[in-house]
Amino acid sequence: MPDLGPHAVFIWAAYAVTFIAVAGLVFFIVQDDRRQRQILADLERQGIRRRSAKSADKPSQAKPRARKLKP
């Protein structure tokens, strides 16, 4: 173990606080992801679809856009 000198307690406390903060952020991100996926699944079960989702019952009404060529 490295010799941290007289400030060892402060250094270890800083590492502990950083670890706890990062672990807390990861936990909340994972929980929010699960919640958002559940909400999305509930909406899709109700028949509400995302605008980006391909509709199976009607063809796309979007017109292809021409690409602009750069000079």
CHARMM-style PDB file with segment names, atoms N, HN, CA, C and O in Angstrom:
ATOM      1  N   MET     1       0.856  -1.170   0.000  1.00  0.00      PROA
ATOM      2  CA  MET     1       0.000   0.000   0.000  1.00  0.00      PROA
ATOM      3  C   MET     1       0.903   1.235   0.000  1.00  0.00      PROA
ATOM      4  O   MET     1       1.881   1.296   0.746  1.00  0.00      PROA
ATOM      5  N   PRO     2       0.566   2.230  -0.851  1.00  0.00      PROA
ATOM      6  CA  PRO     2       1.420   3.429  -0.916  1.00  0.00      PROA
ATOM      7  C   PRO     2       1.316   4.267   0.355  1.00  0.00      PROA
ATOM      8  O   PRO     2       0.282   4.299   1.023  1.00  0.00      PROA
ATOM      9  N   ASP     3       2.404   4.933   0.661  1.00  0.00      PROA
ATOM     10  HN  ASP     3       3.243   4.907   0.119  1.00  0.00      PROA
ATOM     11  CA  ASP     3       2.416   5.820   1.821  1.00  0.00      PROA
ATOM     12  C   ASP     3       1.779   7.143   1.405  1.00  0.00      PROA
ATOM     13  O   ASP     3       2.314   7.852   0.552  1.00  0.00      PROA
ATOM     14  N   LEU     4       0.652   7.472   2.000  1.00  0.00      PROA
ATOM     15  HN  LEU     4       0.217   6.897   2.693  1.00  0.00      PROA
ATOM     16  CA  LEU     4      -0.084   8.681   1.639  1.00  0.00      PROA
ATOM     17  C   LEU     4       0.220   9.841   2.581  1.00  0.00      PROA
ATOM     18  O   LEU     4      -0.306  10.940   2.411  1.00  0.00      PROA
ATOM     19  N   GLY     5       1.040   9.601   3.540  1.00  0.00      PROA
ATOM     20  HN  GLY     5       1.467   8.708   3.679  1.00  0.00      PROA
ATOM     21  CA  GLY     5       1.456  10.667   4.440  1.00  0.00      PROA
ATOM     22  C   GLY     5       0.359  11.074   5.407  1.00  0.00      PROA
ATOM     23  O   GLY     5      -0.553  10.298   5.693  1.00  0.00      PROA
ATOM     24  N   PRO     6       0.456  12.293   5.905  1.00  0.00      PROA
ATOM     25  CA  PRO     6      -0.501  12.744   6.923  1.00  0.00      PROA
ATOM     26  C   PRO     6      -1.902  13.006   6.367  1.00  0.00      PROA
ATOM     27  O   PRO     6      -2.848  13.202   7.130  1.00  0.00      PROA
ATOM     28  N   HSD     7      -2.032  13.009   5.056  1.00  0.00      PROA
ATOM     29  HN  HSD     7      -1.264  12.849   4.436  1.00  0.00      PROA
ATOM     30  CA  HSD     7      -3.339  13.311   4.455  1.00  0.00      PROA
ATOM     31  C   HSD     7      -4.078  12.060   3.993  1.00  0.00      PROA
ATOM     32  O   HSD     7      -5.015  12.153   3.200  1.00  0.00      PROA
ATOM     33  N   ALA     8      -3.673  10.909   4.471  1.00  0.00      PROA
ATOM     34  HN  ALA     8      -2.912  10.833   5.116  1.00  0.00      PROA
ATOM     35  CA  ALA     8      -4.248   9.640   4.026  1.00  0.00      PROA
ATOM     36  C   ALA     8      -5.758   9.582   4.268  1.00  0.00      PROA
ATOM     37  O   ALA     8      -6.505   9.110   3.410  1.00  0.00      PROA
ATOM     38  N   VAL     9      -6.208  10.058   5.428  1.00  0.00      PROA
ATOM     39  HN  VAL     9      -5.602  10.441   6.125  1.00  0.00      PROA
ATOM     40  CA  VAL     9      -7.646  10.007   5.736  1.00  0.00      PROA
ATOM     41  C   VAL     9      -8.421  10.845   4.736  1.00  0.00      PROA
ATOM     42  O   VAL     9      -9.468  10.415   4.252  1.00  0.00      PROA
ATOM     43  N   PHE    10      -7.931  12.025   4.419  1.00  0.00      PROA
ATOM     44  HN  PHE    10      -7.080  12.375   4.812  1.00  0.00      PROA
ATOM     45  CA  PHE    10      -8.598  12.896   3.449  1.00  0.00      PROA
ATOM     46  C   PHE    10      -8.632  12.245   2.063  1.00  0.00      PROA
ATOM     47  O   PHE    10      -9.652  12.309   1.377  1.00  0.00      PROA
ATOM     48  N   ILE    11      -7.544  11.632   1.656  1.00  0.00      PROA
ATOM     49  HN  ILE    11      -6.716  11.580   2.214  1.00  0.00      PROA
ATOM     50  CA  ILE    11      -7.465  11.006   0.334  1.00  0.00      PROA
ATOM     51  C   ILE    11      -8.434   9.831   0.238  1.00  0.00      PROA
ATOM     52  O   ILE    11      -9.169   9.703  -0.741  1.00  0.00      PROA
ATOM     53  N   TRP    12      -8.432   8.975   1.258  1.00  0.00      PROA
ATOM     54  HN  TRP    12      -7.835   9.079   2.053  1.00  0.00      PROA
ATOM     55  CA  TRP    12      -9.354   7.832   1.240  1.00  0.00      PROA
ATOM     56  C   TRP    12     -10.811   8.289   1.299  1.00  0.00      PROA
ATOM     57  O   TRP    12     -11.673   7.685   0.661  1.00  0.00      PROA
ATOM     58  N   ALA    13     -11.091   9.337   2.050  1.00  0.00      PROA
ATOM     59  HN  ALA    13     -10.391   9.828   2.569  1.00  0.00      PROA
ATOM     60  CA  ALA    13     -12.457   9.866   2.110  1.00  0.00      PROA
ATOM     61  C   ALA    13     -12.881  10.413   0.744  1.00  0.00      PROA
ATOM     62  O   ALA    13     -14.025  10.228   0.329  1.00  0.00      PROA
ATOM     63  N   ALA    14     -11.963  11.085   0.049  1.00  0.00      PROA
ATOM     64  HN  ALA    14     -11.034  11.235   0.386  1.00  0.00      PROA
ATOM     65  CA  ALA    14     -12.280  11.605  -1.274  1.00  0.00      PROA
ATOM     66  C   ALA    14     -12.580  10.469  -2.247  1.00  0.00      PROA
ATOM     67  O   ALA    14     -13.522  10.551  -3.035  1.00  0.00      PROA
ATOM     68  N   TYR    15     -11.776   9.411  -2.188  1.00  0.00      PROA
ATOM     69  HN  TYR    15     -11.011   9.344  -1.548  1.00  0.00      PROA
ATOM     70  CA  TYR    15     -12.042   8.247  -3.042  1.00  0.00      PROA
ATOM     71  C   TYR    15     -13.399   7.628  -2.695  1.00  0.00      PROA
ATOM     72  O   TYR    15     -14.155   7.262  -3.596  1.00  0.00      PROA
ATOM     73  N   ALA    16     -13.711   7.509  -1.425  1.00  0.00      PROA
ATOM     74  HN  ALA    16     -13.097   7.806  -0.694  1.00  0.00      PROA
ATOM     75  CA  ALA    16     -14.980   6.913  -1.009  1.00  0.00      PROA
ATOM     76  C   ALA    16     -16.164   7.750  -1.477  1.00  0.00      PROA
ATOM     77  O   ALA    16     -17.146   7.207  -1.986  1.00  0.00      PROA
ATOM     78  N   VAL    17     -16.080   9.053  -1.309  1.00  0.00      PROA
ATOM     79  HN  VAL    17     -15.283   9.493  -0.896  1.00  0.00      PROA
ATOM     80  CA  VAL    17     -17.175   9.929  -1.743  1.00  0.00      PROA
ATOM     81  C   VAL    17     -17.350   9.842  -3.251  1.00  0.00      PROA
ATOM     82  O   VAL    17     -18.479   9.789  -3.740  1.00  0.00      PROA
ATOM     83  N   THR    18     -16.258   9.828  -3.990  1.00  0.00      PROA
ATOM     84  HN  THR    18     -15.341   9.871  -3.593  1.00  0.00      PROA
ATOM     85  CA  THR    18     -16.326   9.732  -5.444  1.00  0.00      PROA
ATOM     86  C   THR    18     -16.950   8.407  -5.867  1.00  0.00      PROA
ATOM     87  O   THR    18     -17.808   8.378  -6.750  1.00  0.00      PROA
ATOM     88  N   PHE    19     -16.525   7.317  -5.244  1.00  0.00      PROA
ATOM     89  HN  PHE    19     -15.828   7.341  -4.527  1.00  0.00      PROA
ATOM     90  CA  PHE    19     -17.084   6.005  -5.571  1.00  0.00      PROA
ATOM     91  C   PHE    19     -18.580   5.970  -5.292  1.00  0.00      PROA
ATOM     92  O   PHE    19     -19.350   5.477  -6.116  1.00  0.00      PROA
ATOM     93  N   ILE    20     -18.999   6.485  -4.144  1.00  0.00      PROA
ATOM     94  HN  ILE    20     -18.374   6.886  -3.475  1.00  0.00      PROA
ATOM     95  CA  ILE    20     -20.423   6.485  -3.783  1.00  0.00      PROA
ATOM     96  C   ILE    20     -21.224   7.341  -4.755  1.00  0.00      PROA
ATOM     97  O   ILE    20     -22.325   6.956  -5.149  1.00  0.00      PROA
ATOM     98  N   ALA    21     -20.689   8.502  -5.148  1.00  0.00      PROA
ATOM     99  HN  ALA    21     -19.795   8.814  -4.828  1.00  0.00      PROA
ATOM    100  CA  ALA    21     -21.391   9.376  -6.084  1.00  0.00      PROA
ATOM    101  C   ALA    21     -21.556   8.707  -7.451  1.00  0.00      PROA
ATOM    102  O   ALA    21     -22.640   8.745  -8.033  1.00  0.00      PROA
ATOM    103  N   VAL    22     -20.497   8.103  -7.955  1.00  0.00      PROA
ATOM    104  HN  VAL    22     -19.617   8.072  -7.482  1.00  0.00      PROA
ATOM    105  CA  VAL    22     -20.572   7.443  -9.264  1.00  0.00      PROA
ATOM    106  C   VAL    22     -21.510   6.240  -9.190  1.00  0.00      PROA
ATOM    107  O   VAL    22     -22.306   6.028 -10.105  1.00  0.00      PROA
ATOM    108  N   ALA    23     -21.434   5.463  -8.138  1.00  0.00      PROA
ATOM    109  HN  ALA    23     -20.788   5.635  -7.394  1.00  0.00      PROA
ATOM    110  CA  ALA    23     -22.332   4.312  -7.985  1.00  0.00      PROA
ATOM    111  C   ALA    23     -23.789   4.772  -7.902  1.00  0.00      PROA
ATOM    112  O   ALA    23     -24.672   4.137  -8.479  1.00  0.00      PROA
ATOM    113  N   GLY    24     -24.043   5.863  -7.192  1.00  0.00      PROA
ATOM    114  HN  GLY    24     -23.326   6.379  -6.723  1.00  0.00      PROA
ATOM    115  CA  GLY    24     -25.397   6.405  -7.106  1.00  0.00      PROA
ATOM    116  C   GLY    24     -25.915   6.862  -8.457  1.00  0.00      PROA
ATOM    117  O   GLY    24     -27.070   6.609  -8.799  1.00  0.00      PROA
ATOM    118  N   LEU    25     -25.069   7.534  -9.227  1.00  0.00      PROA
ATOM    119  HN  LEU    25     -24.131   7.740  -8.949  1.00  0.00      PROA
ATOM    120  CA  LEU    25     -25.481   7.974 -10.558  1.00  0.00      PROA
ATOM    121  C   LEU    25     -25.788   6.789 -11.466  1.00  0.00      PROA
ATOM    122  O   LEU    25     -26.778   6.812 -12.197  1.00  0.00      PROA
ATOM    123  N   VAL    26     -24.959   5.764 -11.429  1.00  0.00      PROA
ATOM    124  HN  VAL    26     -24.154   5.745 -10.836  1.00  0.00      PROA
ATOM    125  CA  VAL    26     -25.211   4.567 -12.239  1.00  0.00      PROA
ATOM    126  C   VAL    26     -26.524   3.929 -11.821  1.00  0.00      PROA
ATOM    127  O   VAL    26     -27.318   3.537 -12.676  1.00  0.00      PROA
ATOM    128  N   PHE    27     -26.767   3.817 -10.525  1.00  0.00      PROA
ATOM    129  HN  PHE    27     -26.122   4.135  -9.830  1.00  0.00      PROA
ATOM    130  CA  PHE    27     -28.009   3.222 -10.021  1.00  0.00      PROA
ATOM    131  C   PHE    27     -29.223   3.994 -10.522  1.00  0.00      PROA
ATOM    132  O   PHE    27     -30.179   3.390 -11.008  1.00  0.00      PROA
ATOM    133  N   PHE    28     -29.200   5.324 -10.411  1.00  0.00      PROA
ATOM    134  HN  PHE    28     -28.424   5.815 -10.016  1.00  0.00      PROA
ATOM    135  CA  PHE    28     -30.345   6.122 -10.836  1.00  0.00      PROA
ATOM    136  C   PHE    28     -30.535   6.081 -12.346  1.00  0.00      PROA
ATOM    137  O   PHE    28     -31.672   6.115 -12.815  1.00  0.00      PROA
ATOM    138  N   ILE    29     -29.465   6.010 -13.113  1.00  0.00      PROA
ATOM    139  HN  ILE    29     -28.541   5.983 -12.731  1.00  0.00      PROA
ATOM    140  CA  ILE    29     -29.584   5.907 -14.568  1.00  0.00      PROA
ATOM    141  C   ILE    29     -30.219   4.578 -14.959  1.00  0.00      PROA
ATOM    142  O   ILE    29     -31.083   4.537 -15.835  1.00  0.00      PROA
ATOM    143  N   VAL    30     -29.797   3.491 -14.316  1.00  0.00      PROA
ATOM    144  HN  VAL    30     -29.095   3.524 -13.605  1.00  0.00      PROA
ATOM    145  CA  VAL    30     -30.370   2.174 -14.614  1.00  0.00      PROA
ATOM    146  C   VAL    30     -31.842   2.137 -14.222  1.00  0.00      PROA
ATOM    147  O   VAL    30     -32.665   1.604 -14.967  1.00  0.00      PROA
ATOM    148  N   GLN    31     -32.182   2.693 -13.069  1.00  0.00      PROA
ATOM    149  HN  GLN    31     -31.514   3.126 -12.464  1.00  0.00      PROA
ATOM    150  CA  GLN    31     -33.582   2.726 -12.638  1.00  0.00      PROA
ATOM    151  C   GLN    31     -34.432   3.547 -13.601  1.00  0.00      PROA
ATOM    152  O   GLN    31     -35.539   3.135 -13.947  1.00  0.00      PROA
ATOM    153  N   ASP    32     -33.935   4.699 -14.037  1.00  0.00      PROA
ATOM    154  HN  ASP    32     -33.036   5.034 -13.756  1.00  0.00      PROA
ATOM    155  CA  ASP    32     -34.678   5.550 -14.959  1.00  0.00      PROA
ATOM    156  C   ASP    32     -34.856   4.848 -16.302  1.00  0.00      PROA
ATOM    157  O   ASP    32     -35.921   4.951 -16.911  1.00  0.00      PROA
ATOM    158  N   ASP    33     -33.837   4.138 -16.774  1.00  0.00      PROA
ATOM    159  HN  ASP    33     -32.972   4.054 -16.279  1.00  0.00      PROA
ATOM    160  CA  ASP    33     -33.944   3.395 -18.027  1.00  0.00      PROA
ATOM    161  C   ASP    33     -35.037   2.343 -17.934  1.00  0.00      PROA
ATOM    162  O   ASP    33     -35.845   2.201 -18.852  1.00  0.00      PROA
ATOM    163  N   ARG    34     -35.067   1.612 -16.837  1.00  0.00      PROA
ATOM    164  HN  ARG    34     -34.411   1.727 -16.092  1.00  0.00      PROA
ATOM    165  CA  ARG    34     -36.116   0.596 -16.649  1.00  0.00      PROA
ATOM    166  C   ARG    34     -37.501   1.232 -16.625  1.00  0.00      PROA
ATOM    167  O   ARG    34     -38.444   0.712 -17.222  1.00  0.00      PROA
ATOM    168  N   ARG    35     -37.613   2.356 -15.933  1.00  0.00      PROA
ATOM    169  HN  ARG    35     -36.847   2.778 -15.448  1.00  0.00      PROA
ATOM    170  CA  ARG    35     -38.911   3.045 -15.839  1.00  0.00      PROA
ATOM    171  C   ARG    35     -39.350   3.560 -17.201  1.00  0.00      PROA
ATOM    172  O   ARG    35     -40.517   3.412 -17.563  1.00  0.00      PROA
ATOM    173  N   GLN    36     -38.444   4.161 -17.962  1.00  0.00      PROA
ATOM    174  HN  GLN    36     -37.495   4.281 -17.668  1.00  0.00      PROA
ATOM    175  CA  GLN    36     -38.786   4.682 -19.280  1.00  0.00      PROA
ATOM    176  C   GLN    36     -39.172   3.555 -20.236  1.00  0.00      PROA
ATOM    177  O   GLN    36     -40.101   3.707 -21.028  1.00  0.00      PROA
ATOM    178  N   ARG    37     -38.469   2.432 -20.166  1.00  0.00      PROA
ATOM    179  HN  ARG    37     -37.714   2.308 -19.522  1.00  0.00      PROA
ATOM    180  CA  ARG    37     -38.822   1.296 -21.023  1.00  0.00      PROA
ATOM    181  C   ARG    37     -40.191   0.742 -20.654  1.00  0.00      PROA
ATOM    182  O   ARG    37     -40.946   0.331 -21.536  1.00  0.00      PROA
ATOM    183  N   GLN    38     -40.524   0.723 -19.366  1.00  0.00      PROA
ATOM    184  HN  GLN    38     -39.911   1.057 -18.649  1.00  0.00      PROA
ATOM    185  CA  GLN    38     -41.833   0.248 -18.927  1.00  0.00      PROA
ATOM    186  C   GLN    38     -42.932   1.182 -19.414  1.00  0.00      PROA
ATOM    187  O   GLN    38     -43.980   0.724 -19.870  1.00  0.00      PROA
ATOM    188  N   ILE    39     -42.701   2.484 -19.320  1.00  0.00      PROA
ATOM    189  HN  ILE    39     -41.850   2.856 -18.949  1.00  0.00      PROA
ATOM    190  CA  ILE    39     -43.682   3.457 -19.796  1.00  0.00      PROA
ATOM    191  C   ILE    39     -43.890   3.296 -21.296  1.00  0.00      PROA
ATOM    192  O   ILE    39     -45.026   3.314 -21.770  1.00  0.00      PROA
ATOM    193  N   LEU    40     -42.794   3.139 -22.049  1.00  0.00      PROA
ATOM    194  HN  LEU    40     -41.872   3.125 -21.663  1.00  0.00      PROA
ATOM    195  CA  LEU    40     -42.892   2.956 -23.492  1.00  0.00      PROA
ATOM    196  C   LEU    40     -43.649   1.672 -23.834  1.00  0.00      PROA
ATOM    197  O   LEU    40     -44.472   1.670 -24.749  1.00  0.00      PROA
ATOM    198  N   ALA    41     -43.384   0.597 -23.122  1.00  0.00      PROA
ATOM    199  HN  ALA    41     -42.715   0.599 -22.379  1.00  0.00      PROA
ATOM    200  CA  ALA    41     -44.093  -0.660 -23.367  1.00  0.00      PROA
ATOM    201  C   ALA    41     -45.584  -0.503 -23.071  1.00  0.00      PROA
ATOM    202  O   ALA    41     -46.418  -1.019 -23.816  1.00  0.00      PROA
ATOM    203  N   ASP    42     -45.929   0.202 -21.994  1.00  0.00      PROA
ATOM    204  HN  ASP    42     -45.252   0.620 -21.388  1.00  0.00      PROA
ATOM    205  CA  ASP    42     -47.336   0.442 -21.666  1.00  0.00      PROA
ATOM    206  C   ASP    42     -48.033   1.244 -22.761  1.00  0.00      PROA
ATOM    207  O   ASP    42     -49.160   0.929 -23.143  1.00  0.00      PROA
ATOM    208  N   LEU    43     -47.368   2.272 -23.260  1.00  0.00      PROA
ATOM    209  HN  LEU    43     -46.453   2.527 -22.949  1.00  0.00      PROA
ATOM    210  CA  LEU    43     -47.952   3.080 -24.328  1.00  0.00      PROA
ATOM    211  C   LEU    43     -48.126   2.265 -25.600  1.00  0.00      PROA
ATOM    212  O   LEU    43     -49.147   2.385 -26.276  1.00  0.00      PROA
ATOM    213  N   GLU    44     -47.143   1.439 -25.934  1.00  0.00      PROA
ATOM    214  HN  GLU    44     -46.313   1.342 -25.384  1.00  0.00      PROA
ATOM    215  CA  GLU    44     -47.266   0.615 -27.131  1.00  0.00      PROA
ATOM    216  C   GLU    44     -48.370  -0.425 -26.982  1.00  0.00      PROA
ATOM    217  O   GLU    44     -49.039  -0.754 -27.962  1.00  0.00      PROA
ATOM    218  N   ARG    45     -48.573  -0.952 -25.768  1.00  0.00      PROA
ATOM    219  HN  ARG    45     -48.029  -0.685 -24.972  1.00  0.00      PROA
ATOM    220  CA  ARG    45     -49.673  -1.879 -25.525  1.00  0.00      PROA
ATOM    221  C   ARG    45     -51.024  -1.205 -25.727  1.00  0.00      PROA
ATOM    222  O   ARG    45     -51.993  -1.851 -26.127  1.00  0.00      PROA
ATOM    223  N   GLN    46     -51.088   0.099 -25.449  1.00  0.00      PROA
ATOM    224  HN  GLN    46     -50.301   0.624 -25.124  1.00  0.00      PROA
ATOM    225  CA  GLN    46     -52.327   0.856 -25.631  1.00  0.00      PROA
ATOM    226  C   GLN    46     -52.558   1.232 -27.090  1.00  0.00      PROA
ATOM    227  O   GLN    46     -53.614   1.760 -27.437  1.00  0.00      PROA
ATOM    228  N   GLY    47     -51.582   0.963 -27.936  1.00  0.00      PROA
ATOM    229  HN  GLY    47     -50.724   0.533 -27.654  1.00  0.00      PROA
ATOM    230  CA  GLY    47     -51.718   1.265 -29.352  1.00  0.00      PROA
ATOM    231  C   GLY    47     -51.059   2.568 -29.758  1.00  0.00      PROA
ATOM    232  O   GLY    47     -51.136   2.958 -30.923  1.00  0.00      PROA
ATOM    233  N   ILE    48     -50.426   3.236 -28.845  1.00  0.00      PROA
ATOM    234  HN  ILE    48     -50.363   2.920 -27.898  1.00  0.00      PROA
ATOM    235  CA  ILE    48     -49.732   4.478 -29.149  1.00  0.00      PROA
ATOM    236  C   ILE    48     -48.344   4.115 -29.647  1.00  0.00      PROA
ATOM    237  O   ILE    48     -47.587   3.422 -28.967  1.00  0.00      PROA
ATOM    238  N   ARG    49     -48.021   4.591 -30.841  1.00  0.00      PROA
ATOM    239  HN  ARG    49     -48.636   5.154 -31.393  1.00  0.00      PROA
ATOM    240  CA  ARG    49     -46.740   4.261 -31.456  1.00  0.00      PROA
ATOM    241  C   ARG    49     -45.869   5.493 -31.575  1.00  0.00      PROA
ATOM    242  O   ARG    49     -46.357   6.624 -31.567  1.00  0.00      PROA
ATOM    243  N   ARG    50     -44.589   5.262 -31.684  1.00  0.00      PROA
ATOM    244  HN  ARG    50     -44.193   4.344 -31.690  1.00  0.00      PROA
ATOM    245  CA  ARG    50     -43.641   6.355 -31.922  1.00  0.00      PROA
ATOM    246  C   ARG    50     -43.758   6.817 -33.360  1.00  0.00      PROA
ATOM    247  O   ARG    50     -44.077   6.027 -34.249  1.00  0.00      PROA
ATOM    248  N   ARG    51     -43.500   8.096 -33.590  1.00  0.00      PROA
ATOM    249  HN  ARG    51     -43.241   8.737 -32.867  1.00  0.00      PROA
ATOM    250  CA  ARG    51     -43.540   8.606 -34.952  1.00  0.00      PROA
ATOM    251  C   ARG    51     -42.478   7.960 -35.814  1.00  0.00      PROA
ATOM    252  O   ARG    51     -42.658   7.831 -37.025  1.00  0.00      PROA
ATOM    253  N   SER    52     -41.373   7.551 -35.212  1.00  0.00      PROA
ATOM    254  HN  SER    52     -41.227   7.655 -34.228  1.00  0.00      PROA
ATOM    255  CA  SER    52     -40.287   6.957 -35.981  1.00  0.00      PROA
ATOM    256  C   SER    52     -40.542   5.488 -36.309  1.00  0.00      PROA
ATOM    257  O   SER    52     -39.826   4.905 -37.123  1.00  0.00      PROA
ATOM    258  N   ALA    53     -41.551   4.886 -35.685  1.00  0.00      PROA
ATOM    259  HN  ALA    53     -42.132   5.359 -35.023  1.00  0.00      PROA
ATOM    260  CA  ALA    53     -41.841   3.471 -35.921  1.00  0.00      PROA
ATOM    261  C   ALA    53     -42.538   3.308 -37.264  1.00  0.00      PROA
ATOM    262  O   ALA    53     -43.350   4.147 -37.654  1.00  0.00      PROA
ATOM    263  N   LYS    54     -42.223   2.240 -37.960  1.00  0.00      PROA
ATOM    264  HN  LYS    54     -41.564   1.559 -37.642  1.00  0.00      PROA
ATOM    265  CA  LYS    54     -42.863   1.944 -39.242  1.00  0.00      PROA
ATOM    266  C   LYS    54     -44.275   1.451 -38.977  1.00  0.00      PROA
ATOM    267  O   LYS    54     -44.482   0.564 -38.150  1.00  0.00      PROA
ATOM    268  N   SER    55     -45.235   2.019 -39.668  1.00  0.00      PROA
ATOM    269  HN  SER    55     -45.066   2.740 -40.340  1.00  0.00      PROA
ATOM    270  CA  SER    55     -46.622   1.614 -39.516  1.00  0.00      PROA
ATOM    271  C   SER    55     -46.902   0.452 -40.463  1.00  0.00      PROA
ATOM    272  O   SER    55     -46.572   0.531 -41.647  1.00  0.00      PROA
ATOM    273  N   ALA    56     -47.500  -0.617 -39.967  1.00  0.00      PROA
ATOM    274  HN  ALA    56     -47.768  -0.682 -39.006  1.00  0.00      PROA
ATOM    275  CA  ALA    56     -47.768  -1.798 -40.778  1.00  0.00      PROA
ATOM    276  C   ALA    56     -49.061  -1.645 -41.568  1.00  0.00      PROA
ATOM    277  O   ALA    56     -49.202  -2.277 -42.615  1.00  0.00      PROA
ATOM    278  N   ASP    57     -50.028  -0.819 -41.102  1.00  0.00      PROA
ATOM    279  HN  ASP    57     -49.913  -0.305 -40.251  1.00  0.00      PROA
ATOM    280  CA  ASP    57     -51.315  -0.751 -41.753  1.00  0.00      PROA
ATOM    281  C   ASP    57     -51.405   0.307 -42.849  1.00  0.00      PROA
ATOM    282  O   ASP    57     -52.318   0.215 -43.669  1.00  0.00      PROA
ATOM    283  N   LYS    58     -50.542   1.286 -42.920  1.00  0.00      PROA
ATOM    284  HN  LYS    58     -49.800   1.361 -42.254  1.00  0.00      PROA
ATOM    285  CA  LYS    58     -50.615   2.269 -43.999  1.00  0.00      PROA
ATOM    286  C   LYS    58     -49.210   2.572 -44.522  1.00  0.00      PROA
ATOM    287  O   LYS    58     -48.252   2.637 -43.753  1.00  0.00      PROA
ATOM    288  N   PRO    59     -49.103   2.756 -45.838  1.00  0.00      PROA
ATOM    289  CA  PRO    59     -47.788   3.045 -46.410  1.00  0.00      PROA
ATOM    290  C   PRO    59     -47.316   4.437 -46.016  1.00  0.00      PROA
ATOM    291  O   PRO    59     -48.103   5.298 -45.623  1.00  0.00      PROA
ATOM    292  N   SER    60     -46.047   4.622 -46.129  1.00  0.00      PROA
ATOM    293  HN  SER    60     -45.407   3.923 -46.449  1.00  0.00      PROA
ATOM    294  CA  SER    60     -45.443   5.896 -45.764  1.00  0.00      PROA
ATOM    295  C   SER    60     -45.876   6.977 -46.733  1.00  0.00      PROA
ATOM    296  O   SER    60     -45.877   6.760 -47.945  1.00  0.00      PROA
ATOM    297  N   GLN    61     -46.243   8.142 -46.214  1.00  0.00      PROA
ATOM    298  HN  GLN    61     -46.243   8.318 -45.230  1.00  0.00      PROA
ATOM    299  CA  GLN    61     -46.663   9.272 -47.024  1.00  0.00      PROA
ATOM    300  C   GLN    61     -45.500  10.203 -47.336  1.00  0.00      PROA
ATOM    301  O   GLN    61     -45.663  11.162 -48.090  1.00  0.00      PROA
ATOM    302  N   ALA    62     -44.360   9.941 -46.782  1.00  0.00      PROA
ATOM    303  HN  ALA    62     -44.227   9.161 -46.170  1.00  0.00      PROA
ATOM    304  CA  ALA    62     -43.216  10.838 -46.933  1.00  0.00      PROA
ATOM    305  C   ALA    62     -42.684  10.783 -48.355  1.00  0.00      PROA
ATOM    306  O   ALA    62     -42.559   9.714 -48.952  1.00  0.00      PROA
ATOM    307  N   LYS    63     -42.373  11.973 -48.887  1.00  0.00      PROA
ATOM    308  HN  LYS    63     -42.475  12.842 -48.402  1.00  0.00      PROA
ATOM    309  CA  LYS    63     -41.786  12.066 -50.222  1.00  0.00      PROA
ATOM    310  C   LYS    63     -40.273  12.034 -50.088  1.00  0.00      PROA
ATOM    311  O   LYS    63     -39.722  12.612 -49.151  1.00  0.00      PROA
ATOM    312  N   PRO    64     -39.598  11.368 -51.009  1.00  0.00      PROA
ATOM    313  CA  PRO    64     -38.132  11.380 -50.925  1.00  0.00      PROA
ATOM    314  C   PRO    64     -37.616  12.783 -51.222  1.00  0.00      PROA
ATOM    315  O   PRO    64     -38.088  13.452 -52.140  1.00  0.00      PROA
ATOM    316  N   ARG    65     -36.651  13.209 -50.440  1.00  0.00      PROA
ATOM    317  HN  ARG    65     -36.266  12.665 -49.694  1.00  0.00      PROA
ATOM    318  CA  ARG    65     -36.078  14.536 -50.621  1.00  0.00      PROA
ATOM    319  C   ARG    65     -34.853  14.443 -51.517  1.00  0.00      PROA
ATOM    320  O   ARG    65     -34.070  13.496 -51.445  1.00  0.00      PROA
ATOM    321  N   ALA    66     -34.715  15.461 -52.364  1.00  0.00      PROA
ATOM    322  HN  ALA    66     -35.352  16.230 -52.422  1.00  0.00      PROA
ATOM    323  CA  ALA    66     -33.557  15.514 -53.238  1.00  0.00      PROA
ATOM    324  C   ALA    66     -32.352  15.946 -52.436  1.00  0.00      PROA
ATOM    325  O   ALA    66     -32.462  16.788 -51.545  1.00  0.00      PROA
ATOM    326  N   ARG    67     -31.211  15.379 -52.743  1.00  0.00      PROA
ATOM    327  HN  ARG    67     -31.122  14.695 -53.467  1.00  0.00      PROA
ATOM    328  CA  ARG    67     -29.984  15.745 -52.058  1.00  0.00      PROA
ATOM    329  C   ARG    67     -29.373  16.943 -52.748  1.00  0.00      PROA
ATOM    330  O   ARG    67     -29.330  17.017 -53.976  1.00  0.00      PROA
ATOM    331  N   LYS    68     -28.900  17.880 -51.945  1.00  0.00      PROA
ATOM    332  HN  LYS    68     -28.935  17.819 -50.948  1.00  0.00      PROA
ATOM    333  CA  LYS    68     -28.225  19.035 -52.496  1.00  0.00      PROA
ATOM    334  C   LYS    68     -26.762  18.697 -52.653  1.00  0.00      PROA
ATOM    335  O   LYS    68     -26.127  18.170 -51.739  1.00  0.00      PROA
ATOM    336  N   LEU    69     -26.232  19.008 -53.826  1.00  0.00      PROA
ATOM    337  HN  LEU    69     -26.748  19.437 -54.568  1.00  0.00      PROA
ATOM    338  CA  LEU    69     -24.821  18.759 -54.080  1.00  0.00      PROA
ATOM    339  C   LEU    69     -24.019  19.973 -53.644  1.00  0.00      PROA
ATOM    340  O   LEU    69     -24.410  21.114 -53.889  1.00  0.00      PROA
ATOM    341  N   LYS    70     -22.916  19.717 -53.009  1.00  0.00      PROA
ATOM    342  HN  LYS    70     -22.598  18.790 -52.810  1.00  0.00      PROA
ATOM    343  CA  LYS    70     -22.048  20.800 -52.579  1.00  0.00      PROA
ATOM    344  C   LYS    70     -21.140  21.181 -53.738  1.00  0.00      PROA
ATOM    345  O   LYS    70     -20.625  20.307 -54.434  1.00  0.00      PROA
ATOM    346  N   PRO    71     -20.935  22.493 -53.955  1.00  0.00      PROA
ATOM    347  CA  PRO    71     -20.057  22.918 -55.053  1.00  0.00      PROA
ATOM    348  C   PRO    71     -18.615  22.596 -54.822  1.00  0.00      PROA
ATOM    349  OT1 PRO    71     -17.772  22.898 -55.666  1.00  0.00      PROA
TER     350      PRO     71
END
